[in-house]
């Protein structure tokens, strides 16, 4: 498992770890029941705090991507399509929120945004 940690990024390290492990699971590089490195091993290998790794694993566990068995370790969970869709929806909602905030700063009204969105949707779906 190869994780890239950017210490100069504004994204917290635990989020970088969690996001990259999620991507490895979604792309099936990591398969259900594959073991993850122990918190201590991961922290040692990447020269980061064990608490940071623990936080990343806790996030992954909470979101259903891994399951942890006390004293045994953490393993890739058998994820359902619903978990993946929820994750993708959260990403899209975040991006839409940024887009809406930018449009508001630029002075666009809600009606302007709805019109723009509907036109773009029609254009994209007519091409499909």
SULNOR-V428356 format. One record per residue. SS is DSSP state (H for helix, E for strand, C for the rest). PHI is phi as a letter, one per 30 degrees, with the letter a starting at -180 (999 if undefined). OMEGA is omega in whole degrees, 0 to 359 (999 if undefined). Layout:
ss=SS phi=PHI omega=OMEGA
ss=SS phi=PHI omega=OMEGA
//
This chain:
ss=C phi=999 omega=182
ss=C phi=c omega=180
ss=C phi=c omega=177
ss=C phi=c omega=180
ss=C phi=c omega=180
ss=C phi=c omega=183
ss=C phi=d omega=179
ss=C phi=c omega=179
ss=C phi=d omega=175
ss=C phi=d omega=179
ss=C phi=d omega=179
ss=C phi=e omega=184
ss=H phi=e omega=181
ss=H phi=d omega=177
ss=H phi=d omega=177
ss=H phi=e omega=181
ss=H phi=d omega=182
ss=H phi=e omega=181
ss=H phi=d omega=182
ss=H phi=d omega=177
ss=H phi=d omega=176
ss=H phi=e omega=181
ss=H phi=d omega=178
ss=H phi=d omega=178
ss=H phi=d omega=181
ss=H phi=d omega=181
ss=C phi=d omega=176
ss=C phi=i omega=170
ss=C phi=d omega=171
ss=C phi=c omega=184
ss=C phi=c omega=179
ss=C phi=e omega=180
ss=C phi=i omega=173
ss=C phi=d omega=178
ss=E phi=d omega=172
ss=C phi=c omega=176
ss=C phi=e omega=176
ss=C phi=d omega=180
ss=H phi=e omega=182
ss=H phi=d omega=180
ss=H phi=d omega=179
ss=H phi=e omega=181
ss=H phi=d omega=180
ss=H phi=d omega=182
ss=H phi=d omega=183
ss=H phi=c omega=178
ss=C phi=h omega=177
ss=C phi=b omega=181
ss=C phi=d omega=176
ss=H phi=d omega=178
ss=H phi=d omega=177
ss=H phi=d omega=179
ss=H phi=d omega=179
ss=H phi=e omega=179
ss=H phi=d omega=178
ss=H phi=d omega=180
ss=H phi=d omega=179
ss=H phi=d omega=178
ss=H phi=d omega=180
ss=H phi=d omega=179
ss=H phi=d omega=181
ss=H phi=d omega=182
ss=C phi=d omega=175
ss=C phi=i omega=181
ss=C phi=d omega=177
ss=E phi=b omega=171
ss=E phi=b omega=184
ss=E phi=c omega=176
ss=E phi=c omega=183
ss=C phi=e omega=179
ss=C phi=i omega=182
ss=C phi=c omega=180
ss=E phi=k omega=181
ss=E phi=c omega=185
ss=E phi=b omega=176
ss=E phi=d omega=180
ss=C phi=d omega=172
ss=C phi=d omega=185
ss=C phi=d omega=179
ss=C phi=c omega=176
ss=H phi=e omega=181
ss=H phi=d omega=180
ss=H phi=d omega=180
ss=H phi=d omega=180
ss=H phi=d omega=178
ss=H phi=d omega=179
ss=H phi=d omega=179
ss=H phi=d omega=178
ss=H phi=d omega=179
ss=H phi=d omega=179
ss=H phi=d omega=180
ss=H phi=d omega=179
ss=H phi=d omega=179
ss=H phi=d omega=179
ss=H phi=d omega=177
ss=H phi=d omega=178
ss=H phi=e omega=178
ss=H phi=d omega=180
ss=H phi=d omega=180
ss=H phi=d omega=180
ss=H phi=d omega=179
ss=H phi=d omega=180
ss=H phi=d omega=178
ss=H phi=d omega=178
ss=H phi=d omega=180
ss=C phi=d omega=175
ss=C phi=j omega=178
ss=C phi=d omega=178
ss=C phi=d omega=177
ss=H phi=d omega=179
ss=H phi=d omega=177
ss=H phi=e omega=182
ss=H phi=d omega=179
ss=H phi=d omega=179
ss=H phi=d omega=180
ss=H phi=d omega=181
ss=H phi=d omega=181
ss=H phi=d omega=178
ss=H phi=d omega=179
ss=H phi=d omega=179
ss=H phi=d omega=179
ss=H phi=d omega=180
ss=H phi=d omega=183
ss=H phi=d omega=184
ss=H phi=d omega=175
ss=H phi=d omega=180
ss=H phi=d omega=184
ss=C phi=d omega=999
//
